[in-house]
Amino acid sequence: MTSNYDYQMLSVDSLVPFADHPFKPYTEQRLTDMVESIRTNGIMVPVIVRPATDGKYEILSGHNRVTAAQAAGVESIPVVVRKDLTDEDALLIVTETNLMQRAFADLTHSERAIAIATHYNAMKKKSGYRTDLLEEIESLTSAPMATRLSTKDKLGEKYGLSKDTIMRYVRVNGLINELKKRLDNNQIALRVAVSLSYLQKHEQKLIDVQLALGRKINMNQADVLRKKSEQGGLVESYVEMVLKPKSTRLKNKPTSLSRQLLSQYFTEDQSPDAIEDVVAKALELYFSQK
């Protein structure tokens, strides 16, 4: 029986990143430590790849190892070439191997969303959850498990999250990349992001344009926009109207006018109501001319 993967030594220059790789690369000290480790010990865990075009190989697991190897001046590294993978299976490997190497709590919102959504979609398929594929990858990488639980457990148990939170992250994965970045940067809240995920892609872009101008969006505004979208679609002018900062009026505070000031304009026989009416008209005229 022919194996669907094999071990090779490949040139670092022949490896290309996974298309739209959803996980942020290591930086600063963590990357420096990996570079020094590779210089001292070499690459101990093979990188997982699949054949791409033009003699290249697409990285599924090991983006940081490849980057560190390049920085360390290593020309060839050990890889496992994984054959006959669907794009969905490839993405499942990308997310699972990242979770093996990182604690779930350390991931950004968008990284959590892609991991959860990928596993959620895999579990929904009639062919069943690809535990066979994941167990194979686990044996190939021998990667530490961090806080990851068994792949056979349900999603809620796997990630230690409630069912509602799981579904929120599944929804968030439908956001455009610009809004995912704003979620990661805490420019929008998770629940706001969930509500915006129901909008069409072009409608989400309208939201991003307004946020780029420095405007904020809260839960109530997000719900208003979602409802309008469901009723027939959003247009730029409506989005701008909802998100445009409203002028705030000062809360009513008791105000009294001095007797000396009142005596200049009113007689003692004028009632408080009559005086208030004159003051209101004078203020209206004053502000209308400003």
VENHU-V926788 format. One record per residue. BURIAL is # if it has 9 or more other C-alpha atoms within 8 Angstrom, else .. Layout:
BURIAL
BURIAL
This chain:
.
.
.
.
.
.
.
.
.
#
#
#
.
#
#
#
#
.
.
.
.
.
.
.
.
.
.
.
.
.
#
#
.
#
#
#
#
#
.
.
.
.
#
.
.
#
#
#
#
#
#
.
.
.
.
#
#
#
#
#
#
#
#
#
#
#
.
#
#
#
.
#
.
#
#
.
#
#
#
#
#
#
.
.
#
.
.
.
.
#
#
#
#
#
#
#
#
#
#
#
#
#
#
#
.
.
#
.
#
#
#
#
#
#
#
#
#
#
#
#
.
#
#
.
.
.
.
.
#
.
.
.
.
#
.
.
#
#
.
.
#
.
#
.
#
#
.
#
#
.
.
.
.
.
#
#
#
#
#
.
#
.
.
.
.
#
.
#
#
#
#
#
#
.
#
#
.
.
#
#
#
#
#
#
.
.
.
#
#
.
.
#
#
#
#
#
#
.
#
.
.
.
#
#
#
#
#
#
.
#
#
.
.
.
#
.
#
#
#
.
#
#
#
.
#
#
.
#
#
.
.
.
.
#
.
.
.
.
#
#
.
.
#
.
.
.
.
.
.
.
.
.
.
.
.
.
.
.
.
.
.
#
#
.
.
.
.
.
.
.
.
.
.
.
#
.
.
.
.
.
.
.
.
.
.
.
.
.
.
.
